[in-house]
């Protein structure tokens, strides 16, 4: 961003001081009415410069307010913008014709964006800056100190200050609604025999209560009497029967991804699966294999779900090495007979090793193959998995995920 600060006007200030000094010497030796008037004028300027040196710009304070562009949402998702309002108050009585405010928004991975705008303060030194951030990607953001730059009304001095107005927020990953996941169909051929006695929860036909309507609920699920009585959409709440618990394993090895967009797709896929879990009340856990191996056990707790999402917000593809040793180090945290869902862009022998590892421990493996582009030869790999009786599907864009997991292949 172009800087428009112009620094201290040294030639002008030095010129005033030189004229003031010469006039003082002339007055001492010659006197005269004209010299006295010129000396008085220069003295006023010198006093003004001294007062400007102790201006309130260095003591400026500010307060920041962050609001969502679309106020009906509680969370900011990738691709959305944030409204920023900064209120500035400059103490003192020295007026400023304008104030240049420089903002820096920093992401958790070190990326930053700069914003620069000029505002006109009131006579009391109050000003307000309102702007929108650009569409933001997944991550944790915070504002740095705000730089304030201005000049006096004569353009002789430049005044600088810094405002500490903290503001931080998180941008959640992109997600897509998954209406149906074939893996959790009790009649699906994808369910292995070793998982038929695992304990989790699945809905029965027995109504257990009423809950708020969730976008994606079928019309047959709407509780029309409760909807008419309350004036808001309500859905039937059913009792649950047992289905296996699920572990989602996210590959975060840096060399496995060809681009940052491919890793973002993997993050969005995992986030969408977690949202499906929350809507269907299925016990799903998360394991990320990056620079550290993090395992969050399967649970239906809302707090644990928030913990998983916040962990995904901060995730980077910073892992090194092989996946299997990382999994083996956390094997005791994987529940017996669980669904083992690998989200990874790799294929071939290394994936088959992971599948055998999961199969030996009584888990039903599934591979969600994350593609870099539609030109990848994913169909061959999915066919290889299916020939061996292993569930697999591939996605090259987030919009393909509902169809891929709904049909069981892509």
TIGUDREN-649827 format. One record per atom (N, C-alpha, C): residue in one letter; x, y, z. Coordinates in steps of 0.001 Angstrom, whole numbers, padded with zeros to 6 digits, always signed. Example, Ala and Ser with C-alpha at 12.3 -4.5 7.8 and 13.67 -1.06 7.14 Angstrom:
2
a+013190-005690+007800 a+012300-004500+007800 a+013200-003300+007800 s+012850-002250+007080 s+013670-001060+007140 s+012900+000030+007870 
This chain:
410
x+000855-001188+000000 x+000000+000000+000000 x+000893+001240+000000 x+000516+002227-000750 x+001311+003448-000867 x+001240+004269+000394 x+002404+004721+000858 x+002467+005550+002069 x+002365+007011+001676 x+001559+007754+002435 x+001405+009178+002110 x+001896+010069+003243 x+002589+009499+004233 x+003204+010316+005262 x+004372+011082+004669 x+004590+012320+005082 x+005613+013154+004433 x+006712+013627+005380 x+006677+013184+006650 x+007773+013506+007536 x+007734+014919+008078 x+008736+015273+008869 x+008821+016582+009503 x+009213+017637+008484 x+008538+018755+008507 x+008822+019849+007563 x+010005+020665+008088 x+011197+020078+008058 x+012368+020712+008660 x+012747+022051+008007 x+012743+022169+006659 x+013115+023466+006066 x+012202+024590+006525 x+010884+024325+006602 x+009953+025372+007016 x+010170+025741+008483 x+010312+024752+009348 x+010503+025025+010773 x+011817+025762+011004 x+012876+025290+010343 x+014165+025951+010518 x+014118+027391+010010 x+013347+027609+008923 x+013229+028973+008413 x+012568+029893+009416 x+011500+029416+010091 x+010829+030233+011100 x+011780+030539+012244 x+012545+029551+012678 x+013475+029764+013790 x+014580+030740+013405 x+015063+030663+012158 x+016115+031587+011719 x+015585+033021+011692 x+014359+033195+011143 x+013772+034536+011109 x+013564+035069+012523 x+013111+034183+013434 x+012899+034607+014815 x+014208+035024+015462 x+015299+034298+015221 x+016591+034643+015809 x+017147+035936+015255 x+017044+036125+013918 x+017555+037356+013311 x+016775+038567+013818 x+015457+038409+013916 x+014618+039516+014399 x+014964+039859+015844 x+015248+038836+016653 x+015614+039082+018047 x+016920+039868+018136 x+017908+039504+017331 x+019185+040233+017343 x+019010+041670+016847 x+018211+041836+015798 x+017995+043181+015268 x+017283+044057+016282 x+016322+043436+016999 x+015580+044207+017996 x+016486+044639+019138 x+017418+043773+019509 x+018328+044098+020610 x+019274+045239+020241 x+019707+045298+018982 x+020697+046284+018599 x+020064+047541+017985 x+018972+047408+017265 x+018398+048540+016558 x+017056+048998+017131 x+016239+048064+017596 x+014910+048420+018088 x+014000+048759+016919 x+012919+049440+017185 x+012005+049831+016122 x+010683+049107+016208 x+009631+049784+015730 x+008287+049235+015811 x+008098+048033+014899 x+008682+048111+013695 x+008544+046997+012747 x+009212+045741+013266 x+010396+045894+013839 x+011118+044739+014372 x+010356+044107+015530 x+009746+044955+016375 x+008982+044423+017506 x+007789+043608+017018 x+007113+044092+015960 x+005957+043357+015438 x+006384+042023+014830 x+007499+042070+014069 x+007989+040830+013467 x+008445+039849+014529 x+009067+040357+015588 x+009504+039492+016676 x+008302+038857+017380 x+007239+039615+017561 x+006046+039082+018216 x+005403+037988+017365 x+005349+038213+016054 x+004759+037202+015180 x+005580+035914+015196 x+006909+036073+015132 x+007764+034880+015156 x+007667+034172+016501 x+007500+034927+017577 x+007366+034313+018897 x+006094+033475+018986 x+005025+033997+018361 x+003778+033223+018353 x+003974+031912+017599 x+004677+031974+016474 x+004940+030750+015716 x+005792+029773+016514 x+006816+030279+017183 x+007669+029402+017987 x+006858+028755+019109 x+006004+029542+019746 x+005141+028971+020790 x+004208+027912+020247 x+003724+028157+019019 x+002841+027172+018398 x+003585+025872+018109 x+004843+026005+017665 x+005638+024808+017391 x+005923+024025+018669 x+006210+024750+019736 x+006442+024067+021010 x+005181+023363+021495 x+004020+024006+021325 x+002758+023381+021709 x+002469+022163+020847 x+002815+022267+019557 x+002601+021121+018676 x+003461+019944+019029 x+004643+020196+019615 x+005513+019103+020028 x+004913+018264+021135 x+003999+018845+021885 x+003329+018111+022968 x+001850+017882+022629 x+001583+017673+021337 x+000197+017479+020906 x-000336+016151+021421 x-001641+015995+021312 x-002272+014796+021847 x-002205+013587+020941 x-001590+013684+019754 x-001537+012537+018856 x-000837+011350+019495 x+000199+011611+020264 x+000925+010514+020918 x+000117+009891+022048 x-000932+010562+022499 x-001783+010035+023577 x-003156+009627+023066 x-003264+009416+021755 x-004541+009029+021155 x-004971+007651+021645 x-006250+007479+021813 x-006819+006198+022231 x-007911+005810+021235 x-008221+004519+021185 x-009226+004046+020247 x-009951+002825+020758 x-011100+002580+020193 x-011914+001416+020530 x-012428+000805+019238 x-012236-000536+019138 x-012591-001232+017910 x-013858-002067+018119 x-014701-002100+017093 x-015916-002900+017121 x-015985-003727+015844 x-016156-005052+016006 x-016228-005977+014884 x-017642-006526+014774 x-018205-006465+013600 x-019544-007009+013356 x-019530-007783+012052 x-020413-008771+011948 x-020504-009565+010733 x-021253-008794+009661 x-020809-008940+008422 x-021493-008299+007303 x-022931-008804+007206 x-023101-010106+007397 x-024435-010686+007458 x-024744-010955+008914 x-025502-010090+009542 x-025685-010126+010987 x-026434-011321+011517 x-027021-012167+010652 x-027819-013278+011142 x-026963-014486+011504 x-025665-014452+011224 x-024806-015570+011542 x-023948-015246+012755 x-023661-016305+013549 x-022829-016127+014733 x-021363-016382+014438 x-021066-017054+013333 x-019698-017394+012982 x-019382-016883+011585 x-018135-016519+011396 x-017662-016065+010093 x-017028-017249+009377 x-017487-017544+008174 x-016964-018652+007391 x-016085-018127+006263 x-015259-018999+005750 x-014322-018628+004690 x-015069-018036+003509 x-014514-016966+002948 x-015134-016265+001836 x-016012-015104+002252 x-016263-014948+003558 x-017097-013854+004044 x-016232-012692+004529 x-016871-011559+004797 x-016174-010340+005192 x-016568-009913+006609 x-015740-009084+007190 x-015987-008554+008526 x-016082-007041+008464 x-017091-006474+009131 x-017198-005029+009271 x-016331-004567+010442 x-015544-003537+010227 x-014651-003010+011254 x-014976-001538+011484 x-015163-001181+012737 x-015397+000216+013106 x-014391+000606+014180 x-013608+001639+013909 x-012589+002121+014840 x-012920+003553+015239 x-013165+003758+016526 x-013423+005101+017064 x-012145+005635+017701 x-011723+006811+017270 x-010468+007421+017717 x-010770+008696+018485 x-010065+008892+019586 x-010198+010104+020398 x-008807+010669+020661 x-008581+011936+020250 x-007283+012585+020423 x-007437+013682+021462 x-006824+013531+022637 x-006953+014560+023673 x-006180+015828+023307 x-006494+016918+023954 x-005810+018193+023712 x-006676+019145+022924 x-006120+020361+022692 x-006871+021422+022027 x-006279+021798+020675 x-005223+021115+020259 x-004617+021437+018969 x-005430+020797+017849 x-006042+021548+016959 x-006876+020969+015898 x-006020+020348+014794 x-006555+019297+014171 x-005880+018640+013059 x-006820+018661+011847 x-006290+018996+010679 x-007164+019043+009488 x-007584+017653+009017 x-006775+016650+009294 x-007084+015277+008890 x-006217+014319+009716 x-006569+013041+009690 x-005775+011997+010343 x-005691+010814+009382 x-004495+010337+009153 x-004289+009136+008341 x-004152+007946+009296 x-005027+006955+009142 x-005017+005757+009989 x-004536+004573+009164 x-003543+003867+009675 x-002981+002695+009004 x-003245+001466+009865 x-004016+000528+009302 x-004396-000696+009997 x-003653-001886+009390 x-003297-002870+010236 x-002670-004107+009775 x-003427-005276+010385 x-003977-006138+009530 x-004673-007352+009950 x-003745-008529+009701 x-003466-009290+010758 x-002494-010372+010661 x-003161-011719+010894 x-002770-012712+010093 x-003274-014074+010207 x-002318-014910+011037 x-002813-016035+011553 x-001999-016853+012444 x-000776-017451+011755 x-000816-017581+010425 x+000333-018145+009714 x+001334-017086+009264 x+001132-015827+009658 x+002079-014768+009338 x+001651-013856+008210 x+000659-014234+007419 x+000172-013353+006358 x-000473-012106+006959 x-000417-010999+006232 x-000976-009748+006750 x-001568-008928+005611 x-002512-008072+005960 x-003157-007140+005036 x-003113-005753+005663 x-002851-004724+004870 x-002779-003356+005370 x-003927-002537+004795 x-004458-001651+005624 x-005541-000752+005235 x-005116+000663+005622 x-005310+001607+004734 x-004930+003002+005001 x-006045+003916+004519 x-006468+004804+005399 x-007563+005717+005059 x-007389+006999+005856 x-007867+008098+005298 x-007826+009379+005990 x-009218+009748+006474 x-009285+010315+007661 x-010550+010759+008245 x-010380+012198+008730 x-011494+012892+008809 x-011490+014279+009288 x-012043+014286+010710 x-011227+014655+011702 x-011706+014638+013092 x-012579+015837+013397 x-013368+015717+014443 x-014162+016842+014917 x-013271+017819+015685 x-013846+018953+016092 x-013065+019945+016825 x-012553+019380+018151 x-013278+018419+018707 x-012866+017795+019961 x-011902+016630+019762 x-011479+016396+018539 x-010490+015363+018278 x-011066+013967+018169 x-012342+013834+017825 x-012961+012531+017687 x-013157+012208+016206 x-012854+010940+015862 x-012981+010503+014469 x-013408+009039+014450 x-013969+008631+013326 x-014447+007255+013186 x-014060+006727+011806 x-013504+005514+011805 x-013125+004839+010569 x-013944+003562+010457 x-014621+003386+009315 x-015439+002199+009062 x-015013+001610+007727 x-014729+000309+007716 x-014350-000360+006476 x-014666-001843+006577 x-014594-002536+005445 x-014810-003973+005371 x-013497-004658+005011 x-013268-005795+005625 x-012116-006583+005236 x-012389-007248+003890 x-011363-007658+003166 x-011608-008457+001961 x-012147-009829+002356 x-012692-010591+001421 x-013121-011962+001751 x-011959-012748+002362 x-012185-013310+003523 x-011116-013944+004288 x-011191-015461+004196 x-010034-016083+004263 x-009962-017535+004274 x-009868-018039+005709 x-009981-019355+005855 x-009937-019987+007175 x-008691-019549+007951 x-008877-019251+009228 x-007738-018891+010051 x-008124-018045+011246 x-007122-017706+012040 x-007287-016858+013222 x-006627-015521+012924 x-007375-014425+013125 x-006923-013095+012734 x-006902-012162+013950 x-006005-011181+013901 x-006004-010128+014918 x-005415-008854+014314 x-005868-007718+014838 x-005382-006419+014383 x-004174-005989+015210 x-003181-005464+014521 x-002002-004896+015171 x-002329-003467+015624 x-001349-002806+016251 x-001529-001414+016656 x-001780-000531+015426 x-002637+000453+015600 x-002995+001370+014514 x-002095+002602+014549 x-001463+002908+013432 x-000618+004099+013326 x-001472+005299+012924 x-001250+006424+013612 x-001961+007676+013318 x-000944+008714+012864 x-001213+009364+011753 x-000322+010385+011207 x-001160+011588+010806 x-000670+012796+011144 x-001367+014017+010759 x-000378+015170+010709 x-000866+016322+010252 x-000091+017563+010218 x-000853+018647+010955 x-000145+019664+011364 x-000825+020817+011938 x-001482+021608+010815 x-002283+022569+011181 x-003077+023295+010182 x-002225+024129+009233 x-000959+024395+009600 x-000073+025162+008729 x+000837+024257+007906 x+000790+022961+008129 x+001635+022036+007395 x+003092+022111+007775 x+003381+022569+009002 x+004774+022711+009440 x+005312+021445+010092 x+004475+020741+010850 x+004917+019565+011603 x+004043+018365+011273 x+004661+017212+011304 x+003928+015957+011180 x+003843+015317+012557 x+002639+014944+012966 x+002411+014341+014273 x+002085+012871+014111 x+002699+012047+014942 x+002512+010600+014846 x+002086+010047+016195 x+001370+008948+016137 x+000950+008251+017349 x+000573+006817+017020 x+000324+006028+018048 x-000051+004636+017883 x-001202+004313+018821 x-002190+003621+018310 x-003381+003273+019084 x-003428+001768+019284 x-003627+001353+020523 x-003801-000066+020831 x-005291-000336+020980 x-005887-000871+019914 x-007323-001199+019907 x-007452-002656+019484 x-007327-003585+020415 x-007301-005009+020059 x-008588-005468+019407 x-008450-006399+018501 x-009593-007011+017832 x-009150-008319+017206 x-009757-009411+017602 x-009392-010700+017044 x-010646-011536+016798 x-010562-012417+015827 x-011700-013247+015463 x-011197-014455+014687 x-012073-015443+014538 x-011766-016664+013801 x-012654-016756+012562 x-012090-017292+011510 x-012840-017562+010292 x-012908-019075+010129 x-014124-019609+010169 x-014318-021055+010095 x-014131-021543+008660 x-013816-022836+008485 x-013654-023377+007132 x-014975-023371+006355 x-014880-023434+005051 x-016069-023611+004220 x-016692-024973+004494 x-017997-025047+004430 x-018688-026313+004632 x-019805-026444+003601 x-020279-027659+003447 x-021396-027939+002552 x-022342-028889+003283 x-023628-028741+003029 x-024626-029587+003684 x-024592-030987+003086 x-024511-031987+003955 x-024551-033394+003553 x-025895-033957+003999 x-026862-034116+003106 x-028174-034620+003521 x-028138-036088+003934 x-027266-036882+003302 x-027280-038329+003531 x-025868-038865+003362 x-025468-039760+004274 x-024150-040381+004235 x-024367-041883+004212 x-024061-042503+003088 x-024358-043914+002902 x-023642-044797+003925 x-022515-044349+004416 x-021738-045145+005354 x-022537-045501+006596 x-023503-044637+006980 x-024264-044852+008213 x-025630-045483+007953 x-025812-046021+006763 x-027037-046757+006467 x-026849-048193+006946 x-027703-048628+007856 x-027524-049955+008447 x-027672-051059+007405 x-028355-050771+006294 x-028529-051765+005240 x-027479-051642+004142 x-026539-050713+004322 x-025537-050491+003288 x-024531-051624+003276 x-024106-051977+002084 x-023085-053011+001965 x-021714-052500+002383 x-021613-051191+002670 x-020341-050621+003090 x-020053-050893+004553 x-021052-051319+005315 x-020867-051568+006740 x-020282-052953+006921 x-019115-053034+007492 x-018447-054314+007696 x-019030-055088+008860 x-018881-056423+008882 x-019448-057236+009960 x-018800-056961+011305 x-017550-056502+011313 x-016885-056267+012582 x-017414-055038+013301 x-018306-054252+012663 x-018809-053041+013290 x-020265-053145+013698 x-020871-054322+013511 x-022312-054420+013725 x-022699-054335+015186 x-021772-054570+016122 x-022108-054534+017530 x-021483-053340+018243 x-020972-052374+017475 x-020371-051204+018093 x-021455-050312+018662 x-021071-049503+019651 x-022073-048671+020334 x-021918-047216+019945 x-022997-046640+019478 x-023123-045206+019261 x-024614-044952+019196 x-025062-043962+018428 x-026488-043669+018375 x-026945-043474+016946 x-028141-044035+016654 x-028796-043805+015370 x-030292-043711+015621 x-030975-042903+014828 x-032392-042678+015060 x-033239-043902+014726 x-034267-044121+015558 x-035286-045127+015284 x-036541-044409+014792 x-037645-045144+014694 x-038921-044535+014294 x-039721-044071+015503 x-039158-044214+016698 x-039840-043830+017925 x-039593-042345+018208 x-040692-041546+018235 x-040559-040110+018503 x-040256-039889+019978 x-039253-039057+020238 x-038813-038804+021600 x-038999-037351+022013 x-039476-036488+021117 x-039641-035077+021454 x-039642-034219+020211 x-039458-032906+020434 x-039463-031930+019348 x-038222-031061+019476 x-037635-030730+018348 x-036475-029835+018336 x-036662-028793+017241 x-035772-027777+017232 x-035822-026749+016197 x-035491-027350+014837 x-036125-026810+013814 x-035905-027275+012451 x-034484-026928+012011 x-033812-027887+011372 x-032477-027705+010834 x-032565-027764+009322 x-031956-026789+008676 x-031994-026754+007215 x-031496-028079+006650 x-032280-028703+005812 x-031943-030005+005264 x-032850-031116+005760 x-033622-030856+006856 x-034573-031860+007349 x-035646-032127+006290 x-036022-033388+006159 x-037052-033752+005195 x-038423-033292+005690 x-039350-033135+004747 x-040703-032695+005103 x-041401-033708+006003 x-041089-034993+005814 x-041712-036021+006657 x-041285-035903+008110 x-040220-035161+008349 x-039709-035014+009704 x-040299-033788+010410 x-040905-032884+009676 x-041442-031657+010265 x-042611-031995+011185 x-042598-031411+012380 x-043694-031588+013340 x-044676-030434+013103 x-045736-030709+012343 x-046615-029638+011892 x-047410-029024+013051 x-047825-029820+013993 x-048589-029280+015126 x-047743-028309+015948 x-046510-028702+016244 x-045622-027825+017015 x-045259-026582+016218 x-045121-026744+014898 x-044809-025589+014048 x-045948-024579+014060 x-047183-025075+013959 x-048340-024174+013963 x-048538-023527+015329 x-048214-024249+016393 x-048432-023730+017739 x-047405-022666+018121 x-046175-022845+017720 x-045103-021928+018122 x-044845-020837+017100 x-045234-021077+015840 x-044962-020080+014809 x-043585-020197+014209 x-042784-021158+014667 x-041449-021411+014106 x-041364-022877+013706 x-040487-023153+012739 x-040371-024522+012228 x-039809-025447+013297 x-040473-026590+013463 x-040053-027602+014425 x-039961-028963+013729 x-039027-029795+014204 x-038851-031132+013655 x-038999-032171+014753 x-039354-033367+014345 x-039496-034467+015292 x-038118-034950+015746 x-038039-035264+017035 x-036813-035824+017612 x-037056-037301+017859 x-036183-038149+017302 x-036363-039587+017417 x-035342-040177+018383 x-035719-041310+018962 x-034758-042063+019765 x-033710-042666+018841 x-032600-043093+019436 x-031484-043568+018638 x-031161-045025+018960 x-030655-045713+017958 x-030153-047063+018150 x-028651-047059+017899 x-028028-048193+018058 x-026572-048242+018012 x-026051-048263+016582 x-025010-047463+016351 x-024193-047527+015140 x-022756-047320+015589 x-021797-047678+014774 x-020397-047563+015195 x-019967-046119+015406 x-019015-045964+016290 x-018361-044671+016419 x-017445-044471+015217 x-017017-043245+015020 x-016270-042889+013815 x-015047-042057+014172 x-013935-042350+013512 x-012719-041548+013638 x-012350-041011+012259 x-012244-039679+012158 x-011800-039031+010927 x-010317-038719+011067 x-009526-039197+010131 x-008076-038996+010169 x-007710-038030+009048 x-007171-036878+009404 x-006795-035847+008431 x-005291-035891+008184 x-004927-036100+006952 x-003524-036072+006522 x-003080-034614+006417 x-002066-034237+007215 x-001540-032869+007178 x-000038-032869+006898 x+000423-033849+006100 x+001824-033903+005696 x+002035-032936+004534 x+003009-032041+004666 x+003184-030955+003699 x+003447-031470+002287 x+004278-032513+002144 x+004665-032982+000812 x+003542-033723+000098 x+002466-034044+000793 x+001357-034773+000164 x+000426-033851-000615 x+000524-032545-000409 x-000387-031598-001057 x+000358-030795-002114 x-000287-030644-003265 x+000332-029906-004358 x+000101-028407-004249 x-000927-028004-003526 x-001248-026579-003411 x-001957-026322-002089 x-002003-025067-001729 x-002719-024687-000511 x-004218-024920-000667 x-004739-024721-001875 x-006167-024936-002113 x-006560-026386-001884 x-005670-027307-002198 x-005970-028720-001992 x-006087-029043-000503 x-005223-028453+000308 x-005316-028673+001759 x-006569-028012+002327 x-006925-026836+001808 x-008156-026184+002255 x-009375-027033+001934 x-009340-027723+000800 x-010431-028625+000451 x-010523-029759+001471 x-009379-030305+001876 x-009385-031371+002879 x-009959-030870+004201 x-009597-029654+004605 x-010131-029077+005839 x-011646-028891+005733 x-012116-028408+004594 x-013550-028192+004410 x-014317-029505+004408 x-013739-030551+003836 x-014379-031866+003841 x-014563-032363+005265 x-013508-032262+006065 x-013596-032709+007460 x-014624-031878+008224 x-014636-030572+008022 x-015593-029706+008719 x-017029-030055+008343 x-017262-030365+007068 x-018609-030740+006627 x-019045-032057+007248 x-018119-032994+007375 x-018444-034267+008022 x-018773-034057+009495 x-018080-033138+010143 x-018365-032849+011551 x-019740-032200+011704 x-020126-031357+010745 x-021463-030763+010806 x-022549-031825+010634 x-022293-032793+009762 x-023240-033902+009613 x-023353-034663+010925 x-022248-034871+011557 x-022213-035557+012857 x-023028-034811+013893 x-022930-033489+013896 x-023663-032705+014881 x-025166-032762+014624 x-025558-032743+013351 x-026973-032769+013020 x-027600-034126+013297 x-026857-035203+013042 x-027379-036555+013208 x-027034-037164+014567 x-026310-036399+015383 x-025924-036868+016721 x-025187-038202+016674 x-024141-038222+015887 x-023296-039399+015744 x-021962-039114+016429 x-021455-040104+017153 x-020181-039931+017844 x-019016-039992+016875 x-018442-038851+016537 x-017309-038773+015613 x-016125-038126+016315 x-014956-038749+016175 x-013721-038203+016708 x-012829-037706+015587 x-011766-037031+015956 x-010866-036415+014975 x-009422-036716+015335 x-008642-037065+014316 x-007196-037268+014475 x-006494-036522+013346 x-005610-035602+013678 x-004859-034850+012679 x-003401-035251+012745 x-002837-035560+011584 x-001459-036036+011485 x-000614-034957+010830 x-000170-033988+011617 x+000674-032908+011139 x+002011-032925+011849 x+002505-031745+012206 x+003750-031696+012979 x+003580-032370+014333 x+002326-032353+014839 x+001962-033093+016038 x+000750-033964+015728 x+000661-035089+016408 x-000495-035966+016257 x-001500-035628+017343 x-002633-035098+016936 x-003686-034691+017862 x-004878-035625+017682 x-005356-036180+018794 x-006495-037094+018757 x-007569-036579+019709 x-008781-036408+019194 x-009952-036049+020002 x-010929-037214+019890 x-011205-037868+020992 x-011999-039092+020997 x-013428-038826+020541 x-014106-039850+019974 x-015500-039685+019540 x-016404-039310+020708 x-017231-038313+020485 x-018143-037837+021514 x-019286-037086+020860 x-020374-036919+021581 x-021496-036124+021103 x-021568-034776+021805 x-020561-034443+022578 x-020543-033183+023319 x-020362-032000+022372 x-021147-030955+022595 x-021036-029744+021779 x-019685-029069+022022 x-019206-029120+023254 x-017911-028503+023569 x-016775-029186+022813 x-016847-030513+022712 x-015808-031237+021988 x-015874-030925+020495 x-017092-030745+019984 x-017224-030368+018576 x-016595-028999+018328 x-016839-028048+019232 x-016214-026736+019091 x-014697-026845+019169 x-014214-027734+020014 x-012765-027947+020126 x-012196-028457+018805 x-012915-029378+018152 x-012466-029896+016859 x-012434-028797+015805 x-013495-027988+015746 x-013564-026925+014736 x-012476-025882+014953 x-012244-025491+016197 x-011195-024514+016484 x-009814-025082+016156 x-009663-026379+016353 x-008387-027006+015981 x-008198-026960+014469 x-009273-027181+013714 x-009171-027129+012259 x-008881-025717+011763 x-009387-024700+012475 x-009133-023310+012080 x-007638-023013+012114 x-006940-023565+013103 x-005514-023277+013280 x-004603-024237+012529 x-005168-025210+011830 x-004358-026250+011198 x-003582-025725+009993 x-002361-026232+009838 x-001542-025998+008658 x-000977-027337+008198 x-000684-027448+006914 x-000045-028653+006392 x+001446-028560+006688 x+001817-028876+007923 x+003203-028697+008378 x+003848-029996+008845 x+003219-031133+008531 x+003765-032408+008962 x+004870-032909+008051 x+005723-033769+008595 x+006794-034417+007827 x+006787-035903+008167 x+007356-036705+007257 x+007461-038129+007522 x+006305-038919+006949 x+006060-040103+007540 x+005035-041031+007071 x+003840-041032+008021 x+002682-041418+007482 x+001460-041413+008278 x+001398-042578+009263 x+001840-043757+008842 x+001671-044948+009671 x+002357-044834+011033 x+003613-044385+011115 x+004219-044239+012448 x+003458-043269+013347 x+002889-042221+012753 x+002123-041269+013556 x+000851-041917+014093 x+000205-042736+013267 x-000996-043429+013721 x-000674-044437+014824 x+000395-045170+014649 x+000758-046185+015640 x+001034-045571+017004 x+001549-044353+017020 x+001834-043706+018302 x+000574-043333+019063 x-000577-043280+018355 x-001839-042901+018994 x-002871-044019+018896 x-002432-045248+018648 x-003364-046353+018402 x-004256-046647+019601 x-003774-046425+020816 x-004572-046738+022005 x-005787-045820+022148 x-005803-044697+021412 x-006913-043750+021514 x-008020-044040+020511 x-007830-045030+019643 x-008833-045365+018646 x-009774-046426+019202 x-011086-046179+019203 x-012032-047162+019744 x-012132-048405+018868 x-012325-049545+019511 x-012455-050809+018794 x-013724-050818+017945 x-013606-051290+016704 x-014750-051433+015829 x-015291-050149+015243 x-014499-049100+015237 x-014981-047811+014736 x-014827-047722+013226 x-015558-046802+012624 x-015303-046450+011230 x-014000-045655+011189 x-013136-046003+010244 x-011834-045361+010079 x-011874-044611+008751 x-012032-043268+008801 x-012195-042456+007590 x-010934-041625+007373 x-010170-041995+006348 x-008936-041295+006026 x-009211-040219+004985 x-008889-038978+005306 x-009017-037849+004379 x-007613-037466+003956 x-007248-037826+002736 x-005859-037658+002304 x-005790-037550+000784 x-004780-036825+000247 x-004624-036718-001209 x-003765-037831-001809 x-003182-038686-000990 x-002272-039708-001506 x-003043-040986-001811 x-002419-041853-002569 x-002988-043144-002909 x-001833-044131-003073 x-002193-045398-003312 x-001162-046390-003539 x-000796-047187-002304 x+000409-047758-002279 x+000827-048663-001198 x+000771-048033+000197 x+001113-046747+000306 x+001108-046113+001629 x-000289-046074+002225 x-001314-045875+001376 x-002695-045883+001867 x-003123-047302+002222 x-002701-048285+001424 x-003049-049667+001717 x-002454-050107+003055 x-001295-049605+003414 x-000716-049911+004727 x-001609-049397+005844 x-002135-048196+005682 x-003027-047632+006693 x-004326-048426+006776 x-004827-048845+005622 x-006068-049619+005602 x-005866-050963+006302 x-004734-051625+006040 x-004457-052896+006721 x-004309-052687+008220 x-003668-051563+008593 x-003488-051244+010015 x-004845-051096+010703 x-005768-050408+010044 x-007102-050229+010622 x-007880-051541+010636 x-007735-052340+009592 x-008478-053598+009494 x-008029-054580+010578 x-006738-054616+010857 x-006224-055510+011898 x-006813-055162+013253 x-007084-053884+013475 x-007630-053434+014772 x-009153-053425+014790 x-009762-054098+013828 x-011206-054258+013844 x-011989-053051+013392 x-011357-052120+012699 x-012040-050926+012216 x-012396-051075+010740 x-013436-050393+010313 x-013851-050414+008909 x-013253-049212+008192 x-012261-049404+007312 x-011576-048274+006676 x-012341-047696+005494 x-012220-046396+005336 x-012771-045647+004214 x-011749-044593+003806 x-011594-044387+002508 x-010661-043371+002027 x-011408-042301+001233 x-011372-041054+001751 x-011867-039902+001000 x-010666-039261+000310 x-010573-039505-000975 x-009412-039062-001741 x-009588-037596-002140 x-008687-036732-001678 x-008738-035298-001969 x-007915-035017-003210 x-008571-034550-004272 x-007899-034322-005546 x-007440-032877-005666 x-006408-032702-006484 x-005912-031352-006746 x-006652-030707-007909 x-007082-031508-008851 x-007833-031009-010004 x-008642-032159-010582 x-009581-031823-011461 x-010413-032858-012059 x-009639-033728-013043 x-008417-033332-013339 x-007610-034140-014246 x-006929-035304-013566 x-006976-035367-012208 x-006345-036477-011503 x-007049-037787-011832 x-006260-038826-011908 x-006812-040150-012230 x-007296-040824-010955 x-008429-040332-010411 x-008944-040861-009156 x-009815-042083-009358 x-010460-042172-010493 x-011385-043275-010723 x-010659-044615-010613 x-009430-044694-011118 x-008681-045939-011058 x-008417-046336-009613 x-008067-045353-008771 x-007769-045673-007384 x-009030-046095-006642 x-010144-045426-006886 x-011403-045811-006253 x-011800-047217-006698 x-011545-047556-007966 x-011870-048893-008463 x-011007-049946-007781 x-009741-049622-007557 x-008856-050559-006858 x-009370-050828-005454 x-009793-049773-004750 x-010322-049945-003400 x-011576-050811-003418 x-012466-050564-004360 x-013734-051288-004407 x-013523-052761-004767 x-012534-053034-005588 x-012234-054421-005931 x-011751-055202-004714 x-011199-054485-003752 x-010722-055136-002529 x-011737-055029-001397 x-012937-054579-001730 x-013984-054495-000721 x-013832-053337+000239 x-013166-052277-000198 x-012908-051114+000659 x-013709-049928+000132 x-014355-049222+001023 x-015134-048051+000631 x-014194-046902+000322 x-014393-046260-000830 x-013583-045113-001195 x-014325-044196-002134 x-014041-042911-002052 x-014612-041932-002980 x-013617-040792-003127 x-013801-039981-004152 x-012872-038895-004442 x-013641-037620-004716 x-013083-036507-004284 x-013688-035195-004516 x-012603-034220-004959 x-012927-033407-005945 x-012014-032359-006399 x-012538-030971-006070 x-013784-030902-005583 x-014402-029644-005165 x-015376-029951-004044 x-015565-028994-003173 x-016410-029208-001998 x-017844-029535-002402 x-018322-028983-003512 x-019692-029227-003946 x-019936-030682-004325 x-018862-031433-004594 x-019004-032832-004966 x-019175-033752-003757 x-018901-033254-002559 x-018884-034112-001374 x-020236-034758-001075 x-021372-034013-001064 x-022652-034679-000746 x-022972-035837-001674 x-022721-035658-002964 x-022990-036729-003918 x-022029-037895-003723 x-020771-037581-003376 x-019766-038640-003220 x-020086-039530-002024 x-020363-038952-000887 x-020643-039773+000310 x-022066-040302+000294 x-022957-039655-000462 x-024322-040134-000546 x-024459-041383-001374 x-023675-041457-002453 x-023709-042636-003313 x-022663-043664-002906 x-021655-043207-002149 x-020601-044123-001737 x-019428-044154-002665 x-019478-043382-003750 x-018355-043328-004675 x-018462-042040-005469 x-017387-041654-006150 x-017395-040464-007012 x-016597-040726-008286 
